[in-house]
Amino acid sequence: MRADVAEAEDSVASTLGGPRDARTSRLVATFNGARLAVAHAWPALLGYLATRILGVAVLAWWAASRGESVWNRLFSFDSNWYAIVAQRGYDEAIPAWTREYLGHSDLAFFPLYPMLVRLAQSLTGLDVKVVAIGVAWASALAAAWGIFAVADRLYGRRVGVFAAVMWGVIPNSIIMQMAYSESTFTALAAWSLLAAVSRRWVWAAALSVLAGLTRPTGAAVAAGVCLAAVVEIARALRRRRRTGDGSALSWRPWFALVVSPLGWLGYIAWVSVRLGRWDGYFQVQNNWGSAVAWRMPVFAWIWGLASSPVGLKFVVASVVVLCSIGLFLVCALQRQPVALLGYSAVLLLIALTDNGHFWCEARFVLPAFPLVFPVARALADMRQRSTVVLVVVTATVAAAVLGANYLLLGPRFP
């Protein structure tokens, strides 16, 4: 093994035109580390890709049978707003907020995803639709890798593989292949929370800042990282009182505690300044029909659906919401790390208190990947392989059909 590494170092050194040195050794070590990481994660990545390719294939077949284009379905609804921000930036004609201004504003869309689309388009020269969908696909794969890495660290590789696969078969997971910001957000959230669980506080904070610039739910990532940092600080203070060792108290969790929310807070503050009022962003969201309702109207909606005939998309949304609550309780009983519990709790709270479109509730909880860990652990513990295969295949086919139904037969927006 050492001979192979030395040979690789010599090869890189000759390519660089110089002798082997410390920098070359670090480059080779980084390359070997990346290669080993891919080799370790490939079953999870391949499994996730298989579920999502089937989902897109079913969508394409169903769309073709209706005379529609699969690309138009993957680039629809809010995708157009992201493309506008990516190509033109935010609308400079929006005045300071007045009571007369009641229209939809592109300030509702956080900037990181359209920035990535704009960067990728400038590098490739491709059409914005292709680039936006491509960024979403790449982000979804990075998210699946991050979900695998978190579960692998906590429960082992087998659970990690099932976690990535089961995240890919959540109803309406087709959203992750659309030109939306959910996949980018989930990737940043997964890797940020992995860093927090691993006590790599600087990385956790940096990725949390980026997640906070991606979606309003960036507050959930910041909450998870901050809770983990508070627990770490409390433990360090207890050790310091018990042992008198001042070196037990590091600056890094303090750094994460202060910096993690800055991405989300920064954009909220920028919109407030832009519109000339402290609650500017929340007024923007209110005009989009997405106000906060602490009475949690989602439960009234579910109760109403149970007593009257409804479309499939509403049934799916109801089941996803109720299952998410149940799975969160299981996660708490299984004593998941506080970073994951805090993240999932805030995401659920945001979804349950949203007063917007009920059929979007299933979409809002998609990034709550820790909720699939109990299912992944149960599948990993099953001894009968045929049962495992049956569960995974059934869930994959159901997700593909439900995803196509959501995009093709769901509500239409202008």
C-alpha positions in Angstrom: 0.0 0.0 0.0 2.8 2.4 0.9 4.5 1.6 -2.4 1.4 2.5 -4.3 1.1 5.8 -2.4 4.8 6.6 -3.1 4.3 5.8 -6.7 1.3 8.1 -6.9 3.2 10.9 -5.2 6.1 10.5 -7.7 3.6 10.7 -10.6 2.0 13.9 -9.3 5.4 15.4 -8.6 6.6 14.7 -12.1 3.4 16.2 -13.5 4.0 19.3 -11.5 7.6 19.5 -12.7 9.3 19.4 -9.3 10.4 17.0 -6.6 8.1 15.4 -4.2 7.4 17.7 -1.3 5.0 18.3 1.5 2.5 20.0 -0.7 2.5 17.2 -3.2 2.1 14.7 -0.4 -1.0 16.6 0.9 -2.4 16.7 -2.7 -2.0 12.9 -3.0 -3.4 12.3 0.4 -6.5 14.5 -0.5 -7.0 12.6 -3.7 -6.7 9.2 -2.0 -9.1 10.4 0.7 -11.7 11.5 -1.8 -11.3 8.2 -3.7 -11.8 6.2 -0.5 -14.8 8.3 0.4 -16.5 7.7 -2.9 -15.7 4.0 -2.7 -17.3 3.9 0.8 -20.4 5.9 -0.2 -21.1 4.5 -3.7 -23.9 2.0 -2.7 -25.9 4.9 -1.1 -25.3 7.2 -4.1 -26.2 4.5 -6.6 -29.3 3.5 -4.7 -30.5 7.1 -4.4 -29.9 7.7 -8.1 -31.8 4.6 -9.0 -34.9 5.8 -7.0 -34.8 9.2 -8.6 -34.1 8.0 -12.1 -37.2 5.8 -11.9 -39.2 8.8 -10.6 -38.2 11.0 -13.5 -38.7 8.2 -16.0 -42.3 7.7 -14.8 -42.9 11.4 -14.9 -41.5 11.6 -18.5 -43.7 8.7 -19.6 -46.8 10.1 -18.0 -46.1 13.6 -19.3 -45.6 12.3 -22.8 -48.9 10.5 -22.7 -50.5 13.8 -21.9 -48.6 15.7 -24.6 -46.5 17.5 -22.1 -42.7 17.9 -21.7 -40.9 16.5 -18.7 -38.5 19.5 -18.8 -41.4 21.9 -18.5 -42.6 20.0 -15.5 -39.2 20.0 -13.8 -38.9 23.7 -14.6 -42.2 25.0 -13.4 -43.9 27.0 -10.7 -41.2 28.8 -8.6 -38.5 27.7 -11.0 -39.3 30.7 -13.2 -38.7 33.1 -10.3 -35.3 31.5 -9.5 -34.4 31.9 -13.2 -35.3 35.6 -13.1 -33.2 36.2 -10.1 -30.3 34.2 -11.6 -30.4 36.2 -14.8 -31.4 39.7 -13.7 -30.9 39.9 -10.0 -33.6 41.1 -7.7 -36.1 43.6 -9.0 -34.7 47.1 -8.5 -38.0 48.7 -9.2 -39.6 47.5 -5.9 -40.2 50.6 -3.8 -40.0 51.0 -0.1 -42.9 49.1 1.4 -46.3 50.7 1.2 -49.8 49.5 1.9 -50.6 49.9 -1.7 -47.9 47.4 -2.8 -49.6 44.0 -2.6 -47.9 42.1 -5.4 -45.6 39.0 -5.4 -42.0 39.9 -4.9 -38.9 37.9 -5.9 -37.4 39.0 -2.6 -39.2 35.9 -1.2 -36.5 33.7 -2.8 -33.1 33.4 -1.0 -30.1 34.2 -3.1 -27.6 31.2 -3.0 -29.4 28.8 -5.4 -29.9 31.4 -8.1 -26.3 32.5 -7.6 -25.1 29.0 -8.2 -27.3 28.8 -11.3 -25.9 32.0 -12.6 -22.3 30.9 -12.0 -22.9 27.5 -13.7 -24.5 29.2 -16.7 -21.6 31.6 -17.0 -19.2 28.7 -17.0 -21.1 26.4 -19.4 -23.1 28.8 -21.6 -26.1 26.4 -21.4 -29.7 27.5 -21.3 -30.8 28.6 -17.8 -33.4 25.8 -17.6 -30.8 23.1 -18.2 -28.4 24.7 -15.7 -31.0 25.2 -13.0 -32.1 21.5 -13.2 -28.5 20.4 -13.4 -27.6 22.3 -10.2 -30.6 20.7 -8.5 -29.6 17.2 -9.5 -26.0 17.7 -8.4 -27.2 19.2 -5.1 -29.5 16.2 -4.6 -26.7 13.8 -5.0 -24.5 15.8 -2.6 -27.4 15.8 -0.2 -27.8 12.0 -0.4 -24.1 11.7 0.2 -24.3 13.9 3.3 -27.3 12.0 4.6 -25.4 8.7 4.2 -22.4 10.3 5.9 -24.5 11.4 9.0 -26.2 8.0 9.3 -22.9 6.1 8.7 -21.2 8.0 11.5 -24.1 7.4 13.9 -25.2 3.9 13.1 -22.9 2.3 10.5 -22.6 2.0 6.7 -25.6 -0.3 6.2 -28.0 2.2 7.9 -26.4 5.0 5.9 -27.2 3.3 2.6 -30.8 2.7 3.6 -31.1 6.3 4.8 -30.0 7.7 1.5 -32.3 5.4 -0.4 -35.3 6.0 1.8 -34.9 9.7 1.6 -35.2 9.2 -2.2 -38.6 7.5 -1.9 -40.4 10.0 0.3 -43.6 11.0 -1.5 -43.2 14.1 -3.7 -39.4 13.7 -3.5 -39.5 14.6 -7.2 -39.1 18.1 -5.9 -35.4 17.4 -5.5 -35.0 17.0 -9.2 -36.9 20.2 -10.0 -35.2 23.6 -10.4 -35.9 24.4 -6.8 -33.6 25.2 -3.9 -34.6 22.3 -1.6 -31.9 20.0 -2.8 -29.2 22.6 -2.4 -30.5 23.4 1.1 -30.6 19.8 2.1 -27.1 19.2 1.0 -25.8 22.1 3.0 -27.9 21.1 6.0 -26.7 17.5 6.0 -23.0 18.4 5.8 -23.4 21.2 8.3 -25.1 18.9 10.8 -22.4 16.2 10.2 -19.8 18.7 11.1 -21.7 19.6 14.2 -22.1 16.0 15.3 -18.3 15.6 14.6 -17.5 18.7 16.6 -16.0 20.5 13.6 -17.5 23.7 14.6 -16.0 26.1 12.1 -17.2 23.9 9.2 -20.6 23.5 10.8 -20.9 27.3 11.2 -19.7 28.1 7.6 -22.1 25.6 6.0 -24.9 26.8 8.2 -24.4 30.3 6.9 -24.7 29.0 3.4 -27.8 27.1 4.2 -29.2 30.3 5.7 -28.7 32.0 2.4 -30.6 29.2 0.5 -34.0 29.0 2.1 -36.1 30.5 4.9 -35.7 27.1 6.6 -32.0 27.9 7.1 -33.1 28.9 10.6 -33.5 25.2 11.3 -29.9 24.4 10.4 -28.7 27.3 12.6 -30.9 26.0 15.4 -29.4 22.5 15.2 -25.8 23.8 15.1 -26.4 26.3 17.9 -28.1 23.7 20.2 -25.2 21.3 19.7 -22.7 24.2 20.4 -24.6 25.1 23.6 -24.4 21.5 24.8 -20.7 21.4 24.0 -20.1 24.6 25.8 -22.1 23.4 28.9 -20.0 20.2 29.0 -16.8 22.1 28.7 -17.8 24.5 31.6 -18.7 21.5 33.8 -15.3 19.9 33.1 -13.6 23.2 33.8 -15.4 23.5 37.2 -14.6 19.9 38.0 -11.0 19.7 37.0 -9.9 23.4 36.9 -8.5 22.9 33.4 -9.0 26.1 31.4 -7.9 24.4 28.2 -11.1 22.4 28.2 -13.0 25.5 27.0 -12.4 26.0 23.2 -13.4 29.1 21.2 -14.8 27.0 18.3 -18.2 26.1 19.7 -18.6 29.8 20.7 -17.8 30.7 17.1 -20.4 28.3 15.8 -23.0 29.7 18.3 -22.5 33.2 17.1 -21.8 32.7 13.3 -24.3 29.9 12.4 -27.4 32.1 12.2 -25.7 35.0 10.3 -26.7 33.8 6.8 -30.4 33.6 7.5 -30.4 36.8 9.7 -28.3 38.6 7.1 -30.8 38.1 4.3 -33.8 38.9 6.5 -32.0 42.1 7.6 -31.1 43.0 4.0 -34.7 42.6 2.8 -35.9 44.7 5.8 -33.5 47.5 4.8 -34.5 47.1 1.2 -38.2 47.6 2.0 -37.8 50.1 4.7 -39.5 48.2 7.5 -38.2 45.7 10.1 -40.6 42.9 9.1 -40.1 43.3 5.4 -39.4 39.7 4.5 -42.3 38.4 6.6 -44.6 40.8 4.7 -43.2 39.5 1.4 -44.0 36.0 2.5 -47.5 37.1 3.7 -48.2 38.4 0.2 -47.3 35.0 -1.1 -49.9 33.5 1.2 -47.4 32.0 3.5 -48.0 33.7 6.8 -47.2 32.1 10.2 -50.2 30.7 11.9 -49.4 29.5 15.4 -52.8 27.8 15.7 -51.4 25.2 13.2 -54.2 25.1 10.7 -52.7 22.0 9.1 -54.5 19.8 11.7 -57.9 21.4 10.9 -57.2 20.8 7.2 -56.4 17.2 7.9 -59.6 16.7 9.9 -61.6 18.3 7.2 -60.0 16.0 4.6 -61.0 12.9 6.6 -64.7 13.8 6.3 -64.9 14.7 2.6 -63.7 13.3 -0.7 -60.3 14.9 -1.7 -57.6 14.5 -4.3 -54.7 12.2 -3.9 -52.2 15.0 -3.4 -54.1 16.1 -0.2 -54.2 12.6 1.1 -50.4 12.2 0.6 -49.7 15.6 2.3 -51.8 14.5 5.3 -50.0 11.1 5.6 -46.6 12.7 5.2 -47.3 15.3 7.9 -48.7 12.8 10.4 -45.9 10.3 9.7 -43.3 13.1 10.1 -44.6 13.9 13.6 -44.6 10.2 14.6 -41.1 9.7 13.2 -39.9 12.7 15.1 -41.1 11.2 18.4 -39.3 8.0 17.5 -36.1 9.9 16.8 -36.4 11.5 20.2 -36.9 8.2 21.9 -33.9 6.8 20.0 -31.9 9.8 21.4 -30.6 11.2 18.2 -27.9 13.9 18.6 -29.4 17.2 19.7 -28.2 18.9 16.5 -30.5 16.5 14.4 -33.4 16.8 16.8 -33.2 20.6 16.9 -33.0 20.8 13.1 -36.0 18.4 12.6 -38.1 20.1 15.3 -37.7 23.6 13.8 -38.4 22.3 10.3 -41.6 20.6 11.5 -42.6 23.7 13.4 -42.2 25.8 10.2 -44.2 23.4 8.2 -47.0 23.0 10.8 -47.4 26.7 11.3 -47.5 27.7 7.7 -50.8 29.1 6.6 -50.1 28.7 2.9 -51.0 25.9 0.4 -51.7 22.7 2.3 -50.5 20.4 -0.5 -47.0 22.0 0.0 -46.7 20.6 3.5 -45.2 17.4 2.2 -42.6 19.4 0.3 -41.7 21.5 3.4 -40.6 18.4 5.4 -38.6 16.8 2.7 -35.3 18.3 4.0 -35.9 16.8 7.4 -33.7 13.8 6.6 -33.1 12.6 10.2 -36.7 11.5 10.2 -35.9 8.6 7.9 -33.2 7.2 10.2 -35.6 5.1 12.3 -36.9 3.5 9.1 -33.3 3.0 7.8 -32.3 1.3 11.1 -35.4 -1.0 11.0 -34.5 -2.0 7.4 -30.9 -2.6 8.3 -31.9 -4.9 11.2 -34.2 -7.0 9.0 -32.7 -10.5 8.4 -35.0 -11.5 5.5 -33.6 -9.9 2.4 -36.8 -10.6 0.4 -38.7 -8.4 2.8 -36.2 -5.6 2.6 -36.3 -5.7 -1.2 -40.1 -5.8 -1.3 -40.3 -2.7 1.0 -37.7 -0.7 -0.9 -39.1 -1.6 -4.4 -42.7 -0.9 -3.3 -41.7 2.5 -1.8 -39.7 3.4 -4.9 -42.5 2.7 -7.3 -45.1 4.5 -5.1 -42.8 7.5 -4.8 -42.4 7.6 -8.6 -46.2 7.4 -9.2 -47.0 10.0 -6.5 -44.3 12.4 -7.7 -45.7 12.3 -11.2 -49.2 12.7 -9.9 -48.1 15.7 -7.9 -46.5 17.5 -10.9 -49.0 16.5 -13.5 -52.3 16.5 -11.7 -51.5 18.9 -8.9 -52.6 22.5 -8.7 -51.6 25.0 -11.4 -49.9 28.3 -10.6 -49.4 31.2 -13.0 
